Amino acid sequence: MSFLSLPLASLQNVSEPLSSGVHVHLSTIDILVAVGYLIGIVAIGLFAAWLHKKKQGAASEYFLAGKSLGWASIGLSLFATNISTLHLVSLAQNGFDTGLLNGNFEWMAGFTLVLLGLFFAPFYIRSGIATLPDFLERRYNRICRDCLAFVSILTAIVIHIAFALLTGGIILEELLEIPMMYSIIVLCVLTGIYTIVGGLLAVVVTECIQTIVLLGGAVLITALALWQLGGTVDAPGGWDGWQNLLSILDREDQGQRLSMLRPHGDADNMPWYAIMLGYPVLGIWYWCADQTIVQRVLGAKNEQHARQGPIFAGVLKILPVFLFVLPGLLAWALFTDGRLDLSLITVDGVVQSKGIYASMITELLPLGLRGVLVAALMAALMSTVSGALNSISTLFSYDIVKRFKPAVDDKSLVRVGRISAGIALMIAVALVPALNMFESIFNGMASIISHIAPPITSVLVLGVFWRGASSRAAAITLIGGSVLGIAVFATNTLMPEGTLNQLPGGFMMMAFYLFAVCVVAQALLSRLLPDVAAETGDLRGSELAWDPPWAALKIPGDSRLGDPRLLSTLLMLVMAVLYWIFR
C-alpha cells in the first residue's frame, strides 16, 4: 500500500522488537557478489551522468531526463521505485500469516496504472508540467499547488525514504550482522552519489537494472521454495510443489489462504468491498498524484510513451503476488509440514513471522546464492531511495525556489535541487531511529496515509473529469479535508476503542468514507463558489479537464498493436481472470 501497491500494507504485523534475531552467515562468494553489485550500480549511475554531462546545465535534463524516456524504461522505473525492501520482507511475512490476501495491493495497482496511462498522463504531457503541484496550480490555483507540494515532500522523506531505510536496515542487519545504522548510512551515501550527480536519467538507468536483479532474486527463492515443497517429507524436492501446497491447505482447513477476495466479517478485516472501495482512493493518490511516481511519466519522450509506460508497469505488478507473497505462503506450508526449521524465530511456541524472509534465505539458499538475494535487497532499497530523492529535488526547485525567484537560471536550479536532495536524505536517516520506536509500523503508516490521501484524490479526480470543479472549492477541500483527516486520525489514536476504529474494513473503508465526504463537499462548493470566468463559460483550467469524461478513450495510438487502449483492455482482462481464479 503499492503504499500502496502499497508496500505499506505489507507491514501489518511488524512490531517491536523489529529485528528477528536471525543471522545468516555469508560465504566469501556471497560477500563478493554483494560488494560487486554495489560498486557496479554506482559506476553505472555515474556513467549515465557522465554521458549527459554537457547537457546537465538544463534543468529539464537533470530533473526530467531531457524527456527521453521510452515506455519500457518508464514501466521498469515505476515498478522499481514502488518495490522496496518492504515488499521483500513484509509481503513474505503476510503470505505466512494470512496467505495471498495482501497481494490485492499489488493487483489493484494495475487498474490504477491504467487510469494513469489513459486519463492522467495525456494531461500531464500536454500541459508541459515538471511537477504535479504545478498541474494543480494550472487547473486550480496557487494554494492547491502549495498544499500538494508540502504533502509530497513530506511523504517522500518519511514514507518513501525513511520507512524504506528502516526495513532495509533491519533485514540487512539480519543478513550481514552489521549494525542497522551503519548499513543504512553506507547505502545512502552510495545511492546519493549517483542520484544527486546524475538526476532522473541516472535514477531510471539504475532502476531498470535493479528491477531485473530484484525479480531475479525473487524468482530464485520462489522456485527453490516450490521445489523444496515437492516430493515427500523424507525426500523433499520435486515438481509437484504446487499440488503439495493444495494438499496441505486442504488438510489444515486453510483453503482461504489462497483467496484474494474475502467475505464480510473476515478475521483479517479486509473484506472484498473494502479493497474495491478503499484501494482506489489510496492508489490514485499514490500512482497518479505522487511526484515520486509520476515523475517518470513526465520524463517520457512523447505522449504515446507516457501512456504505454504505466500500462507496462501494471503488467509487472502482477508478479509480486507470486514472487513476494507466495513465498511466505510456501514457507507456512513447509513449516506446517515439518520441512522448514523456524526455531530461530520462534518465541514461546509462536513463530515471529517478521523473520520469515531471512529464515527462507538461511534454509533454502545454498552458500554462493545468498549474495544474489542480498544484492536484490539492496536493489530494492536503493531504487526506492533514489527515486524519492530525485522527486524531492524537483519539487523543491520548481515549487519552492522558482516561486520566490522566478528568474533563477537552470544551473542554479540544478544546484539547489542537489542540495535539497542531500538535506532530505540526512533528515530521513535521522528519522529512522524514531520510526523504529513504533509499536506497529503498519498501523502508524496505514492510518496516516488513509487520512492524507482522500482530499488529494478528490481534488485530482474532479479536476480532471469535471470542468465545473472550481479553484476555491478545490483549495477549501484540500485544506478542510486535511484538517478533517487529522482530526479523525487524532480521535482514533486517542480513543483506540472508539466507534471509528471498529468500522468493518478498517483503514481502507475509512479512506473511502473521507473521500466521499471530500467529493460531496467539493461538488457543492463548486456550485456555490464557481470561478469568476464561469459566467462567460470560460472555466479556469477547463482545457485541463476531459469533456466528456470518457474523451481520453478517443485518443488513438501510434500503432494498432501498441494502442494504449488495447493494451489496457488486455491487462484488465488478465487481471479479471486472475481474480476469478483466486477469488
Secondary structure, DSSP 8 states (H G I E B T S, - for coil): ----S-GGGGGTT-BSS----------HHHHHHHHHHHHHHHHHHHHHHHHTGGGTTSHHHHHHGGG-B-HHHHHHHHHHHH--HHIIIIIHHHHHHHTTGGGHHHHHHHHHHHHIIIIIHHHHHHHT-SSHHHHHHHHS-HHHHHHHHHHHHHHIIIIIIIIHHHHHHHHHHHHH---HHHHHHHHHHHHHHHHHHHHHHHHHHHHHHHHHHHHHHHHHHHHHHHHHHSB-SSSB-SS-HHHHHHHHHHHTT-GGGG-SSB-TT-TTS-BHHHHHHHHHHHHHHHHHH-HHHHHHHHTBSSHHHHHHHHHHHHHHTTHHIIIIIHHHHHHHHHHHTT-S--GGGEETTEE-GGGHHHHHHHHHS-TTTHHHHHHHHHHHHHHHHHHHHHHHHHHIIIIIIHHH-TT--HHHHHHHHHHHHHHHHHHHHHHHHHHTT-SBHHHHHHHHHHHHHHHHHHHHHHHHH-TT--HHHHHHHHHHHHHHHHHHHHHHHH-TTSGGGG-TTHHHHHHHHHHHHHHHHHHHHHHHS--GGGGGT--TTGGGS-SSGGGGGG---SSSTT-HHHHHHHHHHHHHHHHHHT-
